[in-house]
Every structure is written in C-alpha cells, then in structure tokens.
Amino acid sequence: MVPVTRPAPLRLGVVGAGGFAAFLTGALRELPDVTVTVVADPDADRAGRLAGTLAARPVPNWRALVTADDVDVVVVATPPAGHAEIILAALRAGRHVFAEKPLATNEDEAAAIRDAVAASGRVLVVDHVLRYNPVLRALARLRDPAFAAGPLLGPVRRLAFENDASDEDLGPEHWFWDERVSGGIFVEHGVHFFDAADALVGAVPSSVQGMLGHRPGSDLIDLAVATTRYPDGALATFAHGFSHAHRCERQLMRIDFGTAEARVTGWIPVYATVDLWTDDAGAALVDRLPARAAELLAVDGHRLRDPAVTVSVRPHAGPANARERGRQRQLPHRCRITLNLGGEVAKPYVYAESVRAAMHDLVRCVRTGDRPVAGVIEGVTAVAVAAAAARSAREDRTVHLRQSSEHPTACPS
C-alpha cells in the first residue's frame, strides 16, 4: 500500500497578542493542519509571551508579518478599527486571511476587502462562530429536505434575539465604547447575530430599523435594538444590552417556524428546544432523530463531546385538521426535540471548537478551492446590515437595502 502523504500545515501569522489571540491559538492547538509561526503586537512583551507559548517568533509590527516568508495565513485578532488595513495588506501580499469579526467597521472598507479577495484569489474566513455552531446547524438541517425529507421545519417567520450582556469587564476607557475603534454595538457585536439570522432564514434583509439607548446621565450607548425585514416578509429583532453583572447575563433566541417554535439559549448556543405540531411523516422523523444525533449536529472540524438529542412524541394530541395562513394542514401529533451540547459548563469548549471549525473550513477551502461557510460575502453582508442599523438609529428612519447577487447595500437617502 502506498502511504498517504499529508499536506504540510498552513503557517499562521497572528496579528495581535491579547486575550482573544490567546484563546484563538489555544483553540487551534490540536488542529494538525495549521501551526503558528509568527506573532505581531506593538507591545513587545505581550508578543513575546504569546510567541513563547506557541514556539513561534515575535515581530514588532504587523507589516513585517504579512510579508514574512513563513506565513501562509494572516490571523487578524486586533480591535476592529485595524481590521481592514491589515486584511487588505495581507491579501495584496498573497496571503490567506482568518479575520476576527467584524470584517470591517464600515461598508466602504468591507467592499474594498471583497474586491481584494476577488482580485487575489485568496481564501478569507470571518470568525462568525455561530455559523459553525452545532445547535444552529441542526436547526438549519431540520429545514433541509435533503435531511428531513419534508422538511420538518417550515420557513422562518419571526426571529428574536435578546442579549443582556455584562459590562463588568468593560470599563469606561475600554475601546469597546469608542465607536471609532469598535464600530459601535451593532457593528462590533451585532454582526454575529445579523449573520446567524441570515443563515437561518436563508436570505439577507431588505430593510432595517435601529434604535439606541443611552446610559442614564451619560452619552455612553449601552443598548442597541434593530429589526430587519426579509424579502419574503419574515421579521427579525435583535436587542444587545451591555449593562449587567456577569451573574445576571441572559441570552435567548426564539425562532417561529409557524408549526414549530425553537428556543435557543446562550449567545454561544449549547442548548435548544423545538416544540412542533406535525403529520405522520414528521412524527416518524422526530422519532428517529436520537439515532441520527451525530449527523444532525455535525460540523466539520468541530469535535462533538457526547451530544444529546432527546425527543418526545404525543400521537394524536389534537384534531388532525388545522389551518394556518390560509392553508389546510394535517397536524395531529405534538413533538418536542431537545438539543444539548452539555449545558452552560460546555460553553467554553463549544466556543473553542466553533473557532477550530472555522479555521478547518479555511484550510479545506485553500486545498479544494471551495467557498467557505463564513467567507467574505457573509462578512460584507453582516457589516452592511449592521451599518444600516446604526444609520437608521442616527437618522431615525428605516433604511432600505439594495439587494444584489452577493450582498445588500444601503440605498441612498
């Protein structure tokens, strides 16, 4: 038998040596397809410490890193204001890019990155970890006729995401509060959830309306709410507040599929329930889901740790005939599906594995030429929607998004 030669690992150059860079490189430690070779940070001590733990070499600035001979992929782990400049330089130097979200802090920068990816032919993956989360991937599969032979869940009609987040680690001088650095709450934080909603709905919004709330007695904006409308009439609402103690944090995503409702807990989802009414074929499919747990929750590059899929089926829990949105349906059976990745204690592991899966996706696309799950189009779209939400809030009006084959852009005033 001829031995199979494994391709050499891709060499990563990490720009930024802060807490997120340490977390990210830790998540990649057991991924055999990559190795960190260079770390850049203006704080030489910080660069040296991270480089030392990774057996890499430190360099004083990112410009030296993006052109280094021992770097194939530039990992951008800096505050958002620096993302576009670094990403553009890396692409122009012929490097692939793994970028922390947001891709950029405004639409013009995001569009320039999109054009640079097209011109360079390089692979770019945005760290939109929710696209690599097994719970959200499972909900998407239950809408997929290829998996669910139905599908089990209908189109998304309404989505609501509530995020009551902590500000205990966000002192008044933290860059998060400076819109020039972070892009603001919609851009810095909201892009995750605008993007996740697009993945679940299977479309991009046609319009957005945003509102902002100030901390009492201050100009500091710590609450942002947006509603998006999709071309098929589906609506999604997003609320992001940063004013809670750690112990009082709460996150919930509710998704209305008409005959079914899903409730997903945690901004890194680790648990979900789906309550639905269905017909004979749907009830039979639900019964089989525990045996298909690994297939239902599978994400390439994400190592599932004892996932649990449990179900209950109440046959003939109501009359068979039902009517919804003017259609006659047969919905006699009531079912409940629970997806559990280990509860709250599993959140750090699931988060790290989602990052690992995103990098695995980049490696796959470098080697196959495929398009990544969270690529430049997804990154540009999320920035466009977030920027439109911020613009809507500033101008106190609905912003309509011009649809294109790739991503939406805000229509002129």
N, C-alpha and C positions, 0 to 999 in steps of 0.2 A: 504494500500500500504506500502510495506517495504521500509524505507528510504535508499537511496543510500549513502554509506559511501565513502567520498572522500579520496584517499590515502594521507598520511602525506606529506607535501612539502619536497623536497630534500634539504638538508642543504649544503650551498655553503661556501667554504673557499677560499677567494680571495687572491692570491699572487701578490702583487704589489698594491700600492695605489696612483698611478699617475693619469694623466688626462684620459687615456683610461679606467682605472679601474672605475673611477667616472662615465664616460659615460656609460660603460657597465652595472654597477649596477643600474644606473638610468633607462636604457632601460628595466631592468628586474623587476622594482619596482612593476608593476601591473601584473606580471605573478604569479598566485596563487600557482603554482606547485613548486616554489623554495623560499628559504629565505636565506639571508646571515647571517652566524653565527660568522665567524672569518675573520679577515683581517691581513695579514702579510706584513710588509715592514721594511727594515733596518732603515728607518727614522721614529722614534717612533712618532714624532709629526704628520707626514703625515698619518701614520697608525691610530693614534687616531682620527684624524679629519674624515677620511672616515668611520671608525667603528662607530663613534658617530652619523653620519647621517643615519646609517643603523641599529642602535640598536644592533650592533654586538660587539664582544670583540677583541681588538687588541692583536697580539702576535709579538715578536721581530724578528722572522725569520720563513722562510717557512718550515723548518724541523719540527718545533713544529706543524705547521698547518696540514701537510699531514697525520700525525698520530693522530690528535685530534679526540676524540670520537664523537664530534658534527659536523663532516664534512663528507658528503657523496660524494661530488663532489669538486674537486680542480679546481679552475679557475686560469689559468696562464695568467697574464697580466703584464709581465715583458719585458724588451728588449730581442730580440731573442736569444742572446748567452746563456741565462739561461734556455731556454725552455726545452731542452732535459733532463737536470739533474733533474729538478722539476717534469716533466711529468713521467719520469721513477720511481722516488721515490714514486710518488702518486699511480701509477699503482701497484707497488710492495707492497704498503700498503693497496691494495684492494679498492682504491678509483676510481670513475669515473673521467673523465677529460674533461674540456672545455678549449681548448687552443687557445689563440690568434695566428694568423699566423705570421711567418711561423712555421710549426710544429717543425722544427729544422733548423740549419744553414748548415748542410751538409748531404750527403746521408747515411753515416755510423750511425749517430745519429738517423736519420729518420728510418732506418732499425731496429735499436735496439728498438725503440718505437713500431714499427709494431709487432715485436716479443713479446714484453711485453704485448701488448693488447691481442694477441692471447693466451698467457700463463695465463693471469689474468682473461680473460672473462669479463673485464670491458668495458664500453662504452666510446669512445673518440670521441669528435666532435671538428673539427677545425673551427675557425671563418672565413671561406671562405664565406663572406656575399653575394657574387654575386650569389651563388647557391640558396640563399633564397630571391632573388630579384624578384618581380612580373613581371617586364618587360622581363627579361631574361627567366623566367619560361614560360611566354606566348609565346615567340619565339620558345622555345622547344616544347610546346604543338602544335603549328601550323605545326610541323614536325611529330607529333604523329598520326598515323592512328586511334588510339582509340578516339582521339578528333576530328581530322579534316577529317576523312573518305576520305583520298586521298593519302597522306597528302597534305595540301595546299602548304607547302614549301618543296623543294627538299633538297638533301644533301648539306651541306656547301662546297663550292668550294674554297672560299678565305675569310679570316677574317683579318681585320687590326684594331689595337687599337693604338690610338695616345693620349698620356697623357703629356700635357705641364703643369707641376705642379709647385707650388710655393716653393721657398726656404726661404721665409721671416721669418719663424719660425725655420729654421734650421741653426743656427749659426755655425761657423767653429768648435766649440767644441762639437757639438751635436753628440750623439752616432750613429746617422744615417749614418754619413760619415765614421765611423770606421768599416771596413769590418769584423774585429774580433768580433765585437759586433752585427752588423746588418746582416752579411752575404753578404752585398753588395746589390745594387739596384735590381738585378734580384731576389735574394732570399727574401729580406725584403719586396719589393713591387711587383715584377713581379709575385709572386706565385698566387696572386688573379686572374690575367688575363690569365696565362697559364692554371689555373684550369677552369676558365669560358669558355675558348675556348674548352677545352676537353669536358665540359658539352654540349656545343652547337654542336660540331662536332659529339660527341658520340663515341670518341676514344681517344687514347693517342698517342703522336708523335712518329715517328720512327727515326727522326734526328732533330738536332737543330744547328743553326749557330748564334753566337753572336758577337757584336762589341760594344766597349765602347768609349765614348768621354770624354776628359779632359777639365776642365775649363781653359780658356787661362791664361797662366802664372802660372799654379798651377798643382799639381799632383792630385787634387781632381776630382774624377769621378762623373759627374752630368748628364750624358746622357748614356743610355743603350738601344740598339736595338737588337732584336732577331727575327729570322724566324724559324718556326717549320714546318716540313713536316709530314703529316699523312699517314698511310698505304694505303689509297685509293687515294693518290695524292693531297689531299687538302693542302693548304698552309696558314699559319697564321703569321702575322708580328706584333710585339709589340715594341712600342717606349715609353720610360719613360725618361722624362727630368725634372730635378729639378733646375730651374734657372729663374723662372718667379715671377713677382709681383702677389699677390693674385688676383688683378683685371684682370690680363691677363691670368689666368688659362684657359685651354681649354682641353676638353676630347671628343673624338669621337670614336665610334666603328662602323665599316662598315662591313656588312656580305653579301657576294654574294652567293645566293642560285640558281644561274642560271637564272630561270624565275622570280626571285624576288631579291630585294635588301632591306636590313634593315639598318637603321642608328639610332644608339643609342647614346644619349648624356649624359655626366656626368659619372664619374667613379663610383658613386652611381647612377645607371640609374633611371631616373624619367620620361623620355620621349623617344619615338621611333616612327619612321615612317617605314612602309613597302610598297614599290611600287612593283606591280607584274602584270604580264600577266597570264591569266588563262582561263580555259574552263568553260562550263556551270555549272558544279557541284561546281567548285571553286568559281565562282561568287556568287552562291546561298549561299555558306558557308560564304563568306565575308559579305553578306547582313545580315546574322543572328548574326554576332559577337557582335554588341552592346547589344543585348538582352542577350548574354552569357558573358558579361564583367566580372562579379564576378567569374564565372567558369574559364574563360580564364586566369585571373590574380591571381587566388587563390594560396596562400602559407600557409600551416598550421602554425598557431601561429603568422601570420602577419595580423594585423588588417588594412584592406584597408580603406582609407579615401576618399570616393567619387571618385573612379577611373573612368576615361572616356575612352571609346573606340568609336571612330568615324570612319566611312568608307565612301568611295565614289566608285561607280561602273560606269564605262563608257562602256555600252554594245556595242559590235561590233566596237571597236575603231580602229581595223585593220583587215586585212585578217585573216581568221581562220587558214589557213595553215602556219606553221612555222617550222623551222628546227634548232636544236641546238645540238651540239656534235654528229652529225650524225643521230639524231633521228627526226622523223616526229612528230610534236606536233599540237594540236588544241589549239590556244591561242588567241581567238578573243577579250577577254574582258580585259580592263585595270582597275586595282583596286588600291586603296590606303587605308591603315589602319593606324590609329594614336592611340598610347597607351600613356595615360597621367596620371601620378600619382599626378599631381599638380604643375609641373614645378620646377624650381630651388629652390623656397622657401620651397618645400616639402622635399628637400634632407635630412635635419637632422632627420625628422620624419621617412622617408623611411629607412634610415641607422639604426636608433634605432630599428625599427620594424623588420628589417632583422636579427639583433643580437638577438632580442627576439625570432624570429622564429627558429634560430639555437639552442638556449637553449631549446625551446619547443621540438625540434627534439631529443635532448639528453634525456629529460625526457621521451618522448614517447618510445625511444629505451630501456631505463632502465626498463620500465614497461612491454614492449612487447617482448623484445629480438630481435627486428628488427634491420636492419643495417641503420645507419644514412645516410642522403643525403651527408653530408660532413664529412666523417669518416676518419679513419687512412689511408686507401688506397688512398683516394683523397689527403690527406695531404702529404703522402710519394711521390706520383707521382708528385705533384707540386714542391716539393723540388728537386726531381731527375731531372726534366726538367730545373729548374732554375739553379741548379748546373752545368748541362751540358752546358747551355748557357754561364755561367761565364767561364767555362773551355774552351769552344770554343773561346771566346774572348781572353783569355790569350794565347792560343796556335795557334791562327789564322788558325783554321781549322774547318770543320764540324765535330760534334760529333754525332755518331750513337748510338741509344738507343736500348738496348736488350729488346725485348718485353717479357712479362710474363703474366700469367693469372691475376696478381694482379697489377703490376706497372712496368714501364720501368726503366732500369739502364743503365748507360753509358758503352759502350763496351771498353775494354782495348785499349790503344794506339797501 
